[in-house]
Amino acid sequence: MEKGDSKSTTTLAIISLTLILIRVVYVIYRNGKPLRSKSKPPQALSTLIVLGSGGHTAEMLNLLSVLPNERFSPRFYIAAATDNMSLQKARALENSLVDETETKMVETAQFMQIYRSREVGQSYLTSVWTTLIAMAHALWLMTKIRPQVILCNGPGTCVPLCAMAFFLKAVGIRWSSIFYVESIARVRRLSLSGLLLYKLRIADQFFVQWPQLQRQYSRAHYVGCLM
């Protein structure tokens, strides 16, 4: 009897793993392809925007300034728990925006923080634990927000968020389209964040700002300098 139960458990596990693998392959195949629609008029898309210290936030806010406000709304801004400056800049941008109904966009925007996977100078041994915490926090945030669009451009903070978004796709909870724009500072090679999202095929659309990067990474789209 125990032998039969063990065999049934093994068979069930194999079937489950096979189904999961098929689903992951399907998600990778569908990434980057437009979702089917019934010719409905464009609707607002809830958008998650990942900010990062240094030039990442400046580049992202510059990109947001040319996007139609009402098309990407409501907006959810996320920065690392130790990065208050980026959220202050995002609030300033939202305060300056007004939609078609003369309502300030900041009234619909939300500002959040996430634990860092690894602080500058932190040992790799202790970063294993902090990375697990960041992944769990990212899963909680993604389950709570469930954005339709994710915009990111290189900060390490985006990796756990995009990974959890991909996970939610794979299990069929929420399909979030991930748009990754590599930083203009990356001229000859991708950042570690970009490399991970590119190699693992997590990003739906991958953009670079230098032609030599597009020649190295054929699935990337060259869009010129956005700054």
ABEGO torsion letter per residue (X at the ends): XAAAAAAAAAAAAAAAAAAAAAAAAAAAAABGBBBBBAGBBBBBBBBBBBBBBEAAAAAAAAAAAABBAAABOBBBBBBBAABAAAAAAAAAAAAABBBAAGBBAAAABBBBBBBBABBBGBBAAAAAAAAAAAAAAAAAAAAAAGBABBBBAGBAAAAAAAAAAAAAAAAGABBBBBBBBBBAABAABBBAAAAAAAAAGABABBBBABAAAAAABAABBBAEBAX
